[in-house]
Amino acid sequence: QVQLVESGGGLVQAGGSLRLSCAASGRTFSRYTTDTMGWFRQAPGKERDFVAAVTWSGSWTSYADSVKGRFTISRDNAKSTVYLQMNALKPEDTAVYYCAAATGNGRYTLAYHYNYWGPGTQVTVSS
């Protein structure tokens, strides 16, 4: 089992930055896990969408077109933590952001590849 808890969300003005963190427990990434980690988001009345993903080594990352060049995903396996640095935020980035862990080290961008999810953290960008 993996437990994930997101933090770092909040209210920010358009053009601002936030850094989300996702702390994992239950398994130590550096010792046992080679899982791909991802971030997804869900705005009110919309489906949960892929934002970014990173493999265990960090050698592969992927981003939704809407966030390319503005968001950066990274991970610190020694701390069992994944980050999402969000810059140049826009009002359309407003959503609940979820951290997710897959059970495998593939290049996963679809939600069904991810077996563990955090409760989410709200990000609100004002215009």
N, CA, C and O atoms as CSV, one atom per row, in Angstrom:
chain,resi,resn,atom,element,x,y,z
A,1,GLN,N,N,0.824,-1.194,0.000
A,1,GLN,CA,C,0.000,0.000,0.000
A,1,GLN,C,C,0.866,1.255,0.000
A,1,GLN,O,O,1.956,1.283,0.572
A,2,VAL,N,N,0.365,2.262,-0.639
A,2,VAL,CA,C,1.027,3.561,-0.678
A,2,VAL,C,C,0.021,4.615,-0.247
A,2,VAL,O,O,-1.105,4.648,-0.745
A,3,GLN,N,N,0.418,5.460,0.660
A,3,GLN,CA,C,-0.416,6.594,1.050
A,3,GLN,C,C,0.240,7.866,0.528
A,3,GLN,O,O,1.445,8.066,0.679
A,4,LEU,N,N,-0.560,8.713,-0.082
A,4,LEU,CA,C,-0.075,9.949,-0.668
A,4,LEU,C,C,-0.805,11.138,-0.056
A,4,LEU,O,O,-2.023,11.105,0.120
A,5,VAL,N,N,-0.051,12.188,0.267
A,5,VAL,CA,C,-0.657,13.395,0.812
A,5,VAL,C,C,-0.063,14.603,0.103
A,5,VAL,O,O,1.150,14.810,0.124
A,6,GLU,N,N,-0.921,15.394,-0.520
A,6,GLU,CA,C,-0.482,16.588,-1.222
A,6,GLU,C,C,-0.477,17.790,-0.275
A,6,GLU,O,O,-1.217,17.831,0.707
A,7,SER,N,N,0.370,18.756,-0.594
A,7,SER,CA,C,0.393,20.021,0.134
A,7,SER,C,C,0.901,21.109,-0.802
A,7,SER,O,O,1.451,20.826,-1.866
A,8,GLY,N,N,0.707,22.358,-0.389
A,8,GLY,CA,C,1.233,23.462,-1.161
A,8,GLY,C,C,0.215,24.217,-1.979
A,8,GLY,O,O,0.542,25.228,-2.601
A,9,GLY,N,N,-1.015,23.741,-1.988
A,9,GLY,CA,C,-2.041,24.462,-2.726
A,9,GLY,C,C,-2.416,25.761,-2.038
A,9,GLY,O,O,-1.993,26.031,-0.914
A,10,GLY,N,N,-3.215,26.560,-2.728
A,10,GLY,CA,C,-3.660,27.816,-2.142
A,10,GLY,C,C,-4.199,28.761,-3.185
A,10,GLY,O,O,-4.489,28.370,-4.316
A,11,LEU,N,N,-4.330,30.014,-2.787
A,11,LEU,CA,C,-4.838,31.063,-3.654
A,11,LEU,C,C,-3.676,31.918,-4.131
A,11,LEU,O,O,-2.853,32.358,-3.328
A,12,VAL,N,N,-3.608,32.154,-5.432
A,12,VAL,CA,C,-2.520,32.946,-6.002
A,12,VAL,C,C,-3.070,33.775,-7.149
A,12,VAL,O,O,-4.028,33.376,-7.810
A,13,GLN,N,N,-2.464,34.921,-7.381
A,13,GLN,CA,C,-2.884,35.745,-8.501
A,13,GLN,C,C,-2.319,35.211,-9.807
A,13,GLN,O,O,-1.294,34.528,-9.826
A,14,ALA,N,N,-2.990,35.527,-10.874
A,14,ALA,CA,C,-2.504,35.129,-12.193
A,14,ALA,C,C,-1.077,35.637,-12.394
A,14,ALA,O,O,-0.747,36.776,-12.063
A,15,GLY,N,N,-0.240,34.751,-12.952
A,15,GLY,CA,C,1.163,35.073,-13.137
A,15,GLY,C,C,2.048,34.625,-11.998
A,15,GLY,O,O,3.273,34.647,-12.112
A,16,GLY,N,N,1.439,34.221,-10.905
A,16,GLY,CA,C,2.181,33.795,-9.743
A,16,GLY,C,C,2.625,32.344,-9.828
A,16,GLY,O,O,2.419,31.670,-10.837
A,17,SER,N,N,3.236,31.879,-8.750
A,17,SER,CA,C,3.779,30.528,-8.700
A,17,SER,C,C,3.345,29.808,-7.434
A,17,SER,O,O,3.085,30.424,-6.400
A,18,LEU,N,N,3.274,28.505,-7.542
A,18,LEU,CA,C,3.056,27.631,-6.396
A,18,LEU,C,C,3.893,26.377,-6.586
A,18,LEU,O,O,4.197,25.986,-7.713
A,19,ARG,N,N,4.256,25.761,-5.492
A,19,ARG,CA,C,4.966,24.486,-5.552
A,19,ARG,C,C,4.184,23.462,-4.741
A,19,ARG,O,O,4.040,23.581,-3.525
A,20,LEU,N,N,3.689,22.465,-5.440
A,20,LEU,CA,C,2.979,21.389,-4.778
A,20,LEU,C,C,3.944,20.278,-4.395
A,20,LEU,O,O,4.895,19.986,-5.120
A,21,SER,N,N,3.689,19.671,-3.259
A,21,SER,CA,C,4.472,18.526,-2.817
A,21,SER,C,C,3.545,17.347,-2.588
A,21,SER,O,O,2.373,17.515,-2.250
A,22,CYS,N,N,4.078,16.170,-2.774
A,22,CYS,CA,C,3.322,14.944,-2.536
A,22,CYS,C,C,4.218,13.994,-1.751
A,22,CYS,O,O,5.198,13.466,-2.275
A,23,ALA,N,N,3.871,13.791,-0.504
A,23,ALA,CA,C,4.647,12.905,0.354
A,23,ALA,C,C,4.042,11.514,0.336
A,23,ALA,O,O,2.840,11.347,0.541
A,24,ALA,N,N,4.869,10.530,0.093
A,24,ALA,CA,C,4.413,9.152,0.032
A,24,ALA,C,C,4.876,8.394,1.264
A,24,ALA,O,O,5.978,8.615,1.765
A,25,SER,N,N,4.044,7.519,1.736
A,25,SER,CA,C,4.393,6.648,2.856
A,25,SER,C,C,3.847,5.267,2.569
A,25,SER,O,O,3.025,5.078,1.672
A,26,GLY,N,N,4.310,4.321,3.330
A,26,GLY,CA,C,3.879,2.952,3.147
A,26,GLY,C,C,4.925,2.119,2.448
A,26,GLY,O,O,5.100,0.939,2.755
A,27,ARG,N,N,5.627,2.734,1.503
A,27,ARG,CA,C,6.764,2.071,0.868
A,27,ARG,C,C,7.824,3.130,0.644
A,27,ARG,O,O,7.504,4.264,0.289
A,28,THR,N,N,9.064,2.780,0.844
A,28,THR,CA,C,10.148,3.718,0.617
A,28,THR,C,C,10.563,3.659,-0.838
A,28,THR,O,O,11.015,2.621,-1.323
A,29,PHE,N,N,10.411,4.751,-1.521
A,29,PHE,CA,C,10.644,4.743,-2.958
A,29,PHE,C,C,12.037,4.261,-3.323
A,29,PHE,O,O,12.200,3.464,-4.247
A,30,SER,N,N,13.003,4.724,-2.629
A,30,SER,CA,C,14.353,4.419,-3.056
A,30,SER,C,C,14.704,2.955,-2.842
A,30,SER,O,O,15.607,2.438,-3.500
A,31,ARG,N,N,14.017,2.286,-1.944
A,31,ARG,CA,C,14.366,0.901,-1.655
A,31,ARG,C,C,13.485,-0.101,-2.383
A,31,ARG,O,O,13.956,-1.156,-2.807
A,32,TYR,N,N,12.232,0.220,-2.526
A,32,TYR,CA,C,11.308,-0.791,-3.028
A,32,TYR,C,C,10.605,-0.418,-4.315
A,32,TYR,O,O,10.123,-1.286,-5.043
A,33,THR,N,N,10.550,0.821,-4.584
A,33,THR,CA,C,9.586,1.260,-5.575
A,33,THR,C,C,10.261,1.841,-6.805
A,33,THR,O,O,11.200,2.631,-6.707
A,34,THR,N,N,9.776,1.442,-7.938
A,34,THR,CA,C,10.232,2.065,-9.178
A,34,THR,C,C,9.046,2.649,-9.909
A,34,THR,O,O,8.987,2.665,-11.138
A,35,ASP,N,N,8.095,3.132,-9.113
A,35,ASP,CA,C,6.845,3.562,-9.709
A,35,ASP,C,C,6.934,4.916,-10.383
A,35,ASP,O,O,7.617,5.826,-9.915
A,36,THR,N,N,6.239,5.021,-11.470
A,36,THR,CA,C,6.010,6.322,-12.095
A,36,THR,C,C,5.031,7.110,-11.229
A,36,THR,O,O,4.069,6.551,-10.702
A,37,MET,N,N,5.280,8.399,-11.087
A,37,MET,CA,C,4.411,9.279,-10.316
A,37,MET,C,C,3.822,10.338,-11.229
A,37,MET,O,O,4.455,10.783,-12.186
A,38,GLY,N,N,2.606,10.726,-10.914
A,38,GLY,CA,C,1.950,11.712,-11.766
A,38,GLY,C,C,1.149,12.718,-10.976
A,38,GLY,O,O,0.839,12.515,-9.802
A,39,TRP,N,N,0.821,13.803,-11.641
A,39,TRP,CA,C,-0.108,14.808,-11.124
A,39,TRP,C,C,-1.272,14.922,-12.094
A,39,TRP,O,O,-1.092,14.958,-13.311
A,40,PHE,N,N,-2.450,14.977,-11.535
A,40,PHE,CA,C,-3.676,15.192,-12.297
A,40,PHE,C,C,-4.433,16.349,-11.662
A,40,PHE,O,O,-4.137,16.741,-10.533
A,41,ARG,N,N,-5.399,16.894,-12.374
A,41,ARG,CA,C,-6.212,17.959,-11.801
A,41,ARG,C,C,-7.644,17.837,-12.277
A,41,ARG,O,O,-7.926,17.297,-13.347
A,42,GLN,N,N,-8.543,18.356,-11.445
A,42,GLN,CA,C,-9.963,18.308,-11.772
A,42,GLN,C,C,-10.618,19.619,-11.392
A,42,GLN,O,O,-10.649,20.009,-10.225
A,43,ALA,N,N,-11.136,20.283,-12.399
A,43,ALA,CA,C,-11.873,21.523,-12.182
A,43,ALA,C,C,-13.349,21.197,-11.968
A,43,ALA,O,O,-13.804,20.132,-12.387
A,44,PRO,N,N,-14.105,22.083,-11.328
A,44,PRO,CA,C,-15.519,21.816,-11.080
A,44,PRO,C,C,-16.281,21.506,-12.368
A,44,PRO,O,O,-16.187,22.243,-13.349
A,45,GLY,N,N,-17.025,20.424,-12.350
A,45,GLY,CA,C,-17.836,20.050,-13.491
A,45,GLY,C,C,-17.070,19.436,-14.648
A,45,GLY,O,O,-17.636,19.181,-15.711
A,46,LYS,N,N,-15.764,19.195,-14.439
A,46,LYS,CA,C,-14.949,18.624,-15.516
A,46,LYS,C,C,-14.330,17.306,-15.079
A,46,LYS,O,O,-14.330,16.963,-13.897
A,47,GLU,N,N,-13.808,16.583,-16.042
A,47,GLU,CA,C,-13.151,15.321,-15.763
A,47,GLU,C,C,-11.749,15.563,-15.188
A,47,GLU,O,O,-11.188,16.653,-15.305
A,48,ARG,N,N,-11.208,14.521,-14.572
A,48,ARG,CA,C,-9.857,14.597,-14.048
A,48,ARG,C,C,-8.880,14.478,-15.223
A,48,ARG,O,O,-8.945,13.524,-15.998
A,49,ASP,N,N,-7.991,15.438,-15.343
A,49,ASP,CA,C,-7.078,15.507,-16.474
A,49,ASP,C,C,-5.627,15.294,-16.052
A,49,ASP,O,O,-5.226,15.655,-14.946
A,50,PHE,N,N,-4.866,14.712,-16.939
A,50,PHE,CA,C,-3.436,14.533,-16.741
A,50,PHE,C,C,-2.734,15.887,-16.759
A,50,PHE,O,O,-3.058,16.761,-17.563
A,51,VAL,N,N,-1.764,16.046,-15.854
A,51,VAL,CA,C,-0.958,17.268,-15.827
A,51,VAL,C,C,0.495,16.959,-16.136
A,51,VAL,O,O,1.081,17.551,-17.043
A,52,ALA,N,N,1.086,16.024,-15.376
A,52,ALA,CA,C,2.499,15.717,-15.560
A,52,ALA,C,C,2.818,14.367,-14.940
A,52,ALA,O,O,2.102,13.892,-14.058
A,53,ALA,N,N,3.898,13.753,-15.408
A,53,ALA,CA,C,4.339,12.476,-14.852
A,53,ALA,C,C,5.856,12.384,-14.956
A,53,ALA,O,O,6.488,13.038,-15.786
A,54,VAL,N,N,6.423,11.541,-14.076
A,54,VAL,CA,C,7.870,11.338,-14.055
A,54,VAL,C,C,8.151,9.902,-13.681
A,54,VAL,O,O,7.508,9.357,-12.784
A,55,THR,N,N,9.112,9.273,-14.361
A,55,THR,CA,C,9.515,7.928,-13.998
A,55,THR,C,C,10.434,7.955,-12.780
A,55,THR,O,O,10.866,9.016,-12.331
A,56,TRP,N,N,10.718,6.779,-12.264
A,56,TRP,CA,C,11.501,6.676,-11.025
A,56,TRP,C,C,12.847,7.379,-11.139
A,56,TRP,O,O,13.260,8.091,-10.223
A,57,SER,N,N,13.527,7.181,-12.257
A,57,SER,CA,C,14.861,7.770,-12.418
A,57,SER,C,C,14.813,9.254,-12.753
A,57,SER,O,O,15.816,9.961,-12.652
A,58,GLY,N,N,13.634,9.713,-13.152
A,58,GLY,CA,C,13.524,11.094,-13.597
A,58,GLY,C,C,13.964,11.303,-15.026
A,58,GLY,O,O,13.987,12.435,-15.510
A,59,SER,N,N,14.318,10.218,-15.714
A,59,SER,CA,C,14.823,10.347,-17.081
A,59,SER,C,C,13.712,10.650,-18.075
A,59,SER,O,O,13.974,11.172,-19.159
A,60,TRP,N,N,12.488,10.331,-17.722
A,60,TRP,CA,C,11.335,10.623,-18.578
A,60,TRP,C,C,10.334,11.458,-17.816
A,60,TRP,O,O,9.955,11.129,-16.691
A,61,THR,N,N,9.910,12.537,-18.437
A,61,THR,CA,C,8.816,13.340,-17.921
A,61,THR,C,C,7.861,13.630,-19.065
A,61,THR,O,O,8.240,13.622,-20.236
A,62,SER,N,N,6.625,13.884,-18.701
A,62,SER,CA,C,5.623,14.216,-19.698
A,62,SER,C,C,4.704,15.279,-19.116
A,62,SER,O,O,4.447,15.303,-17.913
A,63,TYR,N,N,4.212,16.157,-19.984
A,63,TYR,CA,C,3.353,17.246,-19.552
A,63,TYR,C,C,2.169,17.393,-20.490
A,63,TYR,O,O,2.271,17.140,-21.690
A,64,ALA,N,N,1.053,17.801,-19.927
A,64,ALA,CA,C,-0.071,18.184,-20.762
A,64,ALA,C,C,0.319,19.419,-21.559
A,64,ALA,O,O,1.094,20.250,-21.084
A,65,ASP,N,N,-0.206,19.540,-22.750
A,65,ASP,CA,C,0.131,20.685,-23.594
A,65,ASP,C,C,-0.184,22.007,-22.902
A,65,ASP,O,O,0.517,23.000,-23.096
A,66,SER,N,N,-1.224,22.013,-22.107
A,66,SER,CA,C,-1.670,23.254,-21.476
A,66,SER,C,C,-0.708,23.774,-20.414
A,66,SER,O,O,-0.796,24.935,-20.015
A,67,VAL,N,N,0.217,22.922,-19.950
A,67,VAL,CA,C,1.127,23.350,-18.885
A,67,VAL,C,C,2.589,23.311,-19.315
A,67,VAL,O,O,3.465,23.707,-18.546
A,68,LYS,N,N,2.863,22.849,-20.512
A,68,LYS,CA,C,4.252,22.778,-20.978
A,68,LYS,C,C,4.915,24.151,-20.936
A,68,LYS,O,O,4.338,25.158,-21.347
A,69,GLY,N,N,6.134,24.158,-20.429
A,69,GLY,CA,C,6.873,25.408,-20.337
A,69,GLY,C,C,6.566,26.214,-19.092
A,69,GLY,O,O,7.265,27.183,-18.793
A,70,ARG,N,N,5.526,25.828,-18.357
A,70,ARG,CA,C,5.156,26.549,-17.132
A,70,ARG,C,C,5.296,25.680,-15.883
A,70,ARG,O,O,5.656,26.179,-14.817
A,71,PHE,N,N,5.012,24.385,-16.011
A,71,PHE,CA,C,5.067,23.468,-14.874
A,71,PHE,C,C,6.274,22.550,-15.010
A,71,PHE,O,O,6.694,22.209,-16.116
A,72,THR,N,N,6.823,22.156,-13.862
A,72,THR,CA,C,7.936,21.217,-13.839
A,72,THR,C,C,7.692,20.181,-12.751
A,72,THR,O,O,7.453,20.522,-11.593
A,73,ILE,N,N,7.755,18.916,-13.139
A,73,ILE,CA,C,7.608,17.831,-12.172
A,73,ILE,C,C,8.992,17.306,-11.824
A,73,ILE,O,O,9.872,17.220,-12.680
A,74,SER,N,N,9.171,16.959,-10.562
A,74,SER,CA,C,10.440,16.392,-10.119
A,74,SER,C,C,10.169,15.474,-8.933
A,74,SER,O,O,9.080,15.491,-8.360
A,75,ARG,N,N,11.152,14.685,-8.576
A,75,ARG,CA,C,10.976,13.785,-7.444
A,75,ARG,C,C,12.282,13.635,-6.690
A,75,ARG,O,O,13.367,13.733,-7.262
A,76,ASP,N,N,12.155,13.398,-5.403
A,76,ASP,CA,C,13.287,13.124,-4.533
A,76,ASP,C,C,13.002,11.771,-3.891
A,76,ASP,O,O,12.274,11.686,-2.903
A,77,ASN,N,N,13.574,10.727,-4.452
A,77,ASN,CA,C,13.260,9.381,-3.975
A,77,ASN,C,C,13.733,9.154,-2.545
A,77,ASN,O,O,13.113,8.387,-1.808
A,78,ALA,N,N,14.801,9.796,-2.150
A,78,ALA,CA,C,15.287,9.644,-0.782
A,78,ALA,C,C,14.283,10.196,0.224
A,78,ALA,O,O,14.219,9.737,1.365
A,79,LYS,N,N,13.500,11.184,-0.207
A,79,LYS,CA,C,12.476,11.780,0.661
A,79,LYS,C,C,11.087,11.250,0.335
A,79,LYS,O,O,10.109,11.663,0.958
A,80,SER,N,N,10.986,10.353,-0.619
A,80,SER,CA,C,9.687,9.811,-1.038
A,80,SER,C,C,8.710,10.939,-1.353
A,80,SER,O,O,7.552,10.907,-0.935
A,81,THR,N,N,9.178,11.909,-2.074
A,81,THR,CA,C,8.377,13.095,-2.342
A,81,THR,C,C,8.449,13.460,-3.820
A,81,THR,O,O,9.505,13.377,-4.448
A,82,VAL,N,N,7.320,13.859,-4.350
A,82,VAL,CA,C,7.224,14.341,-5.716
A,82,VAL,C,C,6.756,15.798,-5.665
A,82,VAL,O,O,5.943,16.173,-4.820
A,83,TYR,N,N,7.277,16.599,-6.573
A,83,TYR,CA,C,6.960,18.021,-6.582
A,83,TYR,C,C,6.346,18.429,-7.918
A,83,TYR,O,O,6.576,17.797,-8.949
A,84,LEU,N,N,5.575,19.480,-7.870
A,84,LEU,CA,C,5.087,20.106,-9.091
A,84,LEU,C,C,5.271,21.615,-8.935
A,84,LEU,O,O,4.525,22.274,-8.210
A,85,GLN,N,N,6.270,22.144,-9.624
A,85,GLN,CA,C,6.505,23.582,-9.619
A,85,GLN,C,C,5.635,24.203,-10.696
A,85,GLN,O,O,5.724,23.840,-11.869
A,86,MET,N,N,4.796,25.137,-10.288
A,86,MET,CA,C,3.854,25.750,-11.215
A,86,MET,C,C,4.142,27.238,-11.303
A,86,MET,O,O,4.012,27.967,-10.321
A,87,ASN,N,N,4.534,27.678,-12.486
A,87,ASN,CA,C,4.849,29.086,-12.719
A,87,ASN,C,C,3.877,29.684,-13.727
A,87,ASN,O,O,3.175,28.961,-14.435
A,88,ALA,N,N,3.844,30.994,-13.782
A,88,ALA,CA,C,2.989,31.706,-14.737
A,88,ALA,C,C,1.565,31.162,-14.693
A,88,ALA,O,O,0.968,30.876,-15.731
A,89,LEU,N,N,1.039,31.024,-13.509
A,89,LEU,CA,C,-0.286,30.422,-13.343
A,89,LEU,C,C,-1.375,31.270,-13.984
A,89,LEU,O,O,-1.308,32.499,-14.009
A,90,LYS,N,N,-2.374,30.575,-14.497
A,90,LYS,CA,C,-3.507,31.206,-15.160
A,90,LYS,C,C,-4.792,30.827,-14.432
A,90,LYS,O,O,-4.837,29.804,-13.749
A,91,PRO,N,N,-5.832,31.638,-14.570
A,91,PRO,CA,C,-7.106,31.272,-13.930
A,91,PRO,C,C,-7.605,29.883,-14.343
A,91,PRO,O,O,-8.244,29.191,-13.550
A,92,GLU,N,N,-7.317,29.481,-15.569
A,92,GLU,CA,C,-7.764,28.161,-16.026
A,92,GLU,C,C,-6.982,27.018,-15.386
A,92,GLU,O,O,-7.317,25.853,-15.600
A,93,ASP,N,N,-5.957,27.323,-14.615
A,93,ASP,CA,C,-5.259,26.290,-13.851
A,93,ASP,C,C,-5.977,25.971,-12.543
A,93,ASP,O,O,-5.594,25.036,-11.840
A,94,THR,N,N,-6.998,26.725,-12.215
A,94,THR,CA,C,-7.752,26.490,-10.990
A,94,THR,C,C,-8.382,25.111,-11.008
A,94,THR,O,O,-9.117,24.763,-11.932
A,95,ALA,N,N,-8.090,24.330,-9.978
A,95,ALA,CA,C,-8.581,22.954,-9.903
A,95,ALA,C,C,-8.109,22.335,-8.585
A,95,ALA,O,O,-7.308,22.916,-7.853
A,96,VAL,N,N,-8.621,21.163,-8.315
A,96,VAL,CA,C,-8.042,20.326,-7.268
A,96,VAL,C,C,-6.962,19.482,-7.925
A,96,VAL,O,O,-7.206,18.816,-8.931
A,97,TYR,N,N,-5.778,19.515,-7.354
A,97,TYR,CA,C,-4.643,18.791,-7.913
A,97,TYR,C,C,-4.406,17.517,-7.097
A,97,TYR,O,O,-4.341,17.542,-5.868
A,98,TYR,N,N,-4.280,16.410,-7.822
A,98,TYR,CA,C,-4.096,15.105,-7.201
A,98,TYR,C,C,-2.739,14.513,-7.570
A,98,TYR,O,O,-2.309,14.570,-8.722
A,99,CYS,N,N,-2.092,13.957,-6.584
A,99,CYS,CA,C,-0.878,13.188,-6.797
A,99,CYS,C,C,-1.281,11.722,-6.954
A,99,CYS,O,O,-2.227,11.262,-6.315
A,100,ALA,N,N,-0.563,10.996,-7.801
A,100,ALA,CA,C,-0.906,9.603,-8.043
A,100,ALA,C,C,0.351,8.776,-8.248
A,100,ALA,O,O,1.359,9.259,-8.765
A,101,ALA,N,N,0.268,7.516,-7.831
A,101,ALA,CA,C,1.383,6.581,-7.983
A,101,ALA,C,C,0.931,5.378,-8.794
A,101,ALA,O,O,-0.106,4.777,-8.514
A,102,ALA,N,N,1.709,5.044,-9.783
A,102,ALA,CA,C,1.440,3.840,-10.575
A,102,ALA,C,C,2.128,2.646,-9.911
A,102,ALA,O,O,2.884,2.816,-8.954
A,103,THR,N,N,1.869,1.460,-10.409
A,103,THR,CA,C,2.599,0.270,-9.971
A,103,THR,C,C,3.391,-0.248,-11.158
A,103,THR,O,O,3.066,-1.277,-11.750
A,104,GLY,N,N,4.418,0.480,-11.482
A,104,GLY,CA,C,5.247,0.162,-12.622
A,104,GLY,C,C,6.004,1.407,-13.019
A,104,GLY,O,O,5.703,2.509,-12.560
A,105,ASN,N,N,6.981,1.221,-13.870
A,105,ASN,CA,C,7.848,2.333,-14.245
A,105,ASN,C,C,7.643,2.715,-15.716
A,105,ASN,O,O,8.577,3.125,-16.405
A,106,GLY,N,N,6.407,2.570,-16.171
A,106,GLY,CA,C,6.131,2.897,-17.556
A,106,GLY,C,C,5.898,4.381,-17.754
A,106,GLY,O,O,5.873,5.168,-16.808
A,107,ARG,N,N,5.730,4.727,-19.000
A,107,ARG,CA,C,5.473,6.125,-19.385
A,107,ARG,C,C,3.963,6.346,-19.401
A,107,ARG,O,O,3.326,6.334,-20.454
A,108,TYR,N,N,3.419,6.544,-18.230
A,108,TYR,CA,C,1.977,6.567,-18.025
A,108,TYR,C,C,1.424,7.983,-17.982
A,108,TYR,O,O,1.875,8.818,-17.199
A,109,THR,N,N,0.447,8.237,-18.831
A,109,THR,CA,C,-0.242,9.520,-18.810
A,109,THR,C,C,-1.743,9.377,-18.628
A,109,THR,O,O,-2.458,10.377,-18.571
A,110,LEU,N,N,-2.222,8.159,-18.535
A,110,LEU,CA,C,-3.652,7.921,-18.365
A,110,LEU,C,C,-3.957,7.526,-16.925
A,110,LEU,O,O,-3.183,6.811,-16.289
A,111,ALA,N,N,-5.078,7.994,-16.425
A,111,ALA,CA,C,-5.414,7.807,-15.017
A,111,ALA,C,C,-5.513,6.340,-14.620
A,111,ALA,O,O,-5.198,5.992,-13.482
A,112,TYR,N,N,-5.941,5.478,-15.526
A,112,TYR,CA,C,-6.163,4.089,-15.149
A,112,TYR,C,C,-4.869,3.336,-14.861
A,112,TYR,O,O,-4.909,2.232,-14.318
A,113,HIS,N,N,-3.735,3.909,-15.212
A,113,HIS,CA,C,-2.448,3.300,-14.882
A,113,HIS,C,C,-2.042,3.558,-13.432
A,113,HIS,O,O,-1.110,2.935,-12.923
A,114,TYR,N,N,-2.735,4.468,-12.777
A,114,TYR,CA,C,-2.349,4.885,-11.430
A,114,TYR,C,C,-3.288,4.249,-10.405
A,114,TYR,O,O,-4.510,4.382,-10.482
A,115,ASN,N,N,-2.681,3.559,-9.450
A,115,ASN,CA,C,-3.458,2.783,-8.496
A,115,ASN,C,C,-3.670,3.497,-7.160
A,115,ASN,O,O,-4.588,3.159,-6.413
A,116,TYR,N,N,-2.834,4.469,-6.863
A,116,TYR,CA,C,-2.913,5.139,-5.569
A,116,TYR,C,C,-3.042,6.640,-5.805
A,116,TYR,O,O,-2.363,7.220,-6.652
A,117,TRP,N,N,-3.936,7.249,-5.025
A,117,TRP,CA,C,-4.234,8.666,-5.188
A,117,TRP,C,C,-4.252,9.367,-3.841
A,117,TRP,O,O,-4.665,8.800,-2.829
A,118,GLY,N,N,-3.796,10.610,-3.851
A,118,GLY,CA,C,-3.919,11.434,-2.664
A,118,GLY,C,C,-5.298,12.067,-2.602
A,118,GLY,O,O,-6.068,11.950,-3.556
A,119,PRO,N,N,-5.631,12.735,-1.502
A,119,PRO,CA,C,-6.948,13.364,-1.343
A,119,PRO,C,C,-7.096,14.646,-2.149
A,119,PRO,O,O,-8.212,15.130,-2.335
A,120,GLY,N,N,-5.987,15.205,-2.630
A,120,GLY,CA,C,-6.054,16.411,-3.447
A,120,GLY,C,C,-5.782,17.683,-2.663
A,120,GLY,O,O,-5.987,17.739,-1.450
A,121,THR,N,N,-5.315,18.705,-3.377
A,121,THR,CA,C,-5.097,20.019,-2.790
A,121,THR,C,C,-5.643,21.070,-3.764
A,121,THR,O,O,-5.432,20.986,-4.973
A,122,GLN,N,N,-6.342,22.049,-3.213
A,122,GLN,CA,C,-7.001,23.050,-4.047
A,122,GLN,C,C,-6.005,24.120,-4.483
A,122,GLN,O,O,-5.246,24.651,-3.672
A,123,VAL,N,N,-6.022,24.420,-5.763
A,123,VAL,CA,C,-5.260,25.536,-6.316
A,123,VAL,C,C,-6.256,26.485,-6.963
A,123,VAL,O,O,-7.029,26.092,-7.837
A,124,THR,N,N,-6.231,27.729,-6.527
A,124,THR,CA,C,-7.129,28.738,-7.076
A,124,THR,C,C,-6.298,29.902,-7.582
A,124,THR,O,O,-5.503,30.479,-6.841
A,125,VAL,N,N,-6.487,30.242,-8.848
A,125,VAL,CA,C,-5.748,31.335,-9.465
A,125,VAL,C,C,-6.738,32.442,-9.805
A,125,VAL,O,O,-7.660,32.242,-10.596
A,126,SER,N,N,-6.542,33.597,-9.209
A,126,SER,CA,C,-7.447,34.725,-9.434
A,126,SER,C,C,-6.933,35.586,-10.580
A,126,SER,O,O,-5.728,35.691,-10.806
A,127,SER,N,N,-7.860,36.191,-11.290
A,127,SER,CA,C,-7.482,37.025,-12.445
A,127,SER,C,C,-7.248,38.464,-12.040
A,127,SER,O,O,-6.925,39.299,-12.885
